[in-house]
Amino acid sequence: MKRLAVIGAGLMGGGIALDAARHGLDVLVFDQRPDGVDKLKARAAHVYGRWVKNGRLSQADADAALARLAPAATLSAIRAADVVIEAVFEDLAVKRALFTELEAHLAPSAILATNTSALKVGDLAQGFSFAPRVLGLHYFSPAEVSPLVEVVRSAATADATVEQALAFLEATRRTPLPCKDRPGFAINRFFCPYYNEATRIVEDGIAGPADVDQVAQERLGAAAGPFTVMNLIRPAVSAHAMTNLASLGPFYTTSRLLDAQAKTGADWPLEDRVAGADLDLVERRLLGALALPALELAAEQVAAPAAVDQGAVLALKFKEGPFALMHRYGAVAVEAAVGALCARDHHPVPAFAPVAAA
């Protein structure tokens, strides 16, 4: 495991590249923008410089890491890579078009990872000769810092591909979360509905964004409330991610308010409150919105509950993950919270066995 190729030098691809270079890998970076790699080098110099100042990196190691980042003039350069990670625009057609171009250049022993956050890996790889060598490696932002990576295998992904990906993650000191190829994988499967429900609470006039964020932090143990997080990742990105879960049932329908906010491009007003807001109701609805998808992903065996909880702590900075949270609240409270949402949305009621097992 000596050389990585990253396609797309934007926020996520760039973070993956500069982190891998820091851990000793030679990194080829391809970006269609003429100045894409130059911007990444400048970003890497800034990040490495910050790490030198806070003692995380020596100056010599920072200089060496920067030297390991190299531009790939054409896609043919990726033939030299053991691992190729694509981090282009989150669109099935765009990614499959890239895969078509890569088919002529991917080395026979190399694996191809997609950094998709919600598209099914199987849909991306379907029909390609290298499908057994394709898997998902879903990093969380900022990719150069966040330790969690979801490792997503499709029905076509070979065992050797997963083993090679795990070796790469070990070399770059990342924590893998093995997942089945289901919409939202493990973390976004419950996190997106949670912030979507937050917008529904505001839409219903029960509370304002400030009230909801307060409950999320003080009662559910979130480091930041859902509206604060949506402002960080942008409302349009939040809405797009939620849309990818729509096939899972009526509970996963994007709220009208989230759709509307995404179209405006504006931030959520984090200071807005509702006089006399029912914070207990806010708590029950947020709890239900975390618990319902978590129960479903457990029933579908998308990922192990303990691993999901660890992922929530590492990637989202929750004090505890959804299964630990259900255990704290108890079966009666969880069943009531989940049941209310299922009744409202005419959504199937999940099995509650994981509550007792959490």
HELIX and SHEET records of a PDB file:
HELIX    1   1 LEU A   11  ARG A   22  1                                  12    
HELIX    2   2 GLY A   36  LYS A   53  1                                  18    
HELIX    3   3 GLN A   59  ALA A   67  1                                   9    
HELIX    4   4 LEU A   75  ALA A   80  5                                   6    
HELIX    5   5 LEU A   92  LEU A  102  1                                  11    
HELIX    6   6 VAL A  121  ALA A  125  1                                   5    
HELIX    7   7 ALA A  131  ARG A  133  5                                   3    
HELIX    8   8 ASP A  159  ALA A  171  1                                  13    
HELIX    9   9 ILE A  187  GLU A  203  1                                  17    
HELIX   10  10 PRO A  209  GLU A  218  1                                  10    
HELIX   11  11 PRO A  226  ILE A  233  1                                   8    
HELIX   12  12 PRO A  235  THR A  243  1                                   9    
HELIX   13  13 ALA A  246  LEU A  248  5                                   3    
HELIX   14  14 PRO A  250  TYR A  252  5                                   3    
HELIX   15  15 ARG A  256  THR A  264  1                                   9    
HELIX   16  16 LEU A  279  ALA A  299  1                                  21    
HELIX   17  17 PRO A  305  LEU A  316  1                                  12    
HELIX   18  18 PRO A  322  TYR A  329  1                                   8    
HELIX   19  19 ALA A  331  ASP A  345  1                                  15    
HELIX   20  20 ALA A  353  ALA A  357  1                                   5    
SHEET    1   A 8 LEU A  69  PRO A  71  0                                        
SHEET    2   A 8 ASP A  26  PHE A  30  1                                        
SHEET    3   A 8 ARG A   3  ILE A   7  1                                        
SHEET    4   A 8 VAL A  83  GLU A  86  1                                        
SHEET    5   A 8 ILE A 111  THR A 114  1                                        
SHEET    6   A 8 VAL A 134  TYR A 139  1                                        
SHEET    7   A 8 LEU A 148  ARG A 153 -1                                        
SHEET    8   A 8 THR A 175  LYS A 180  1                                        
END                                                                             
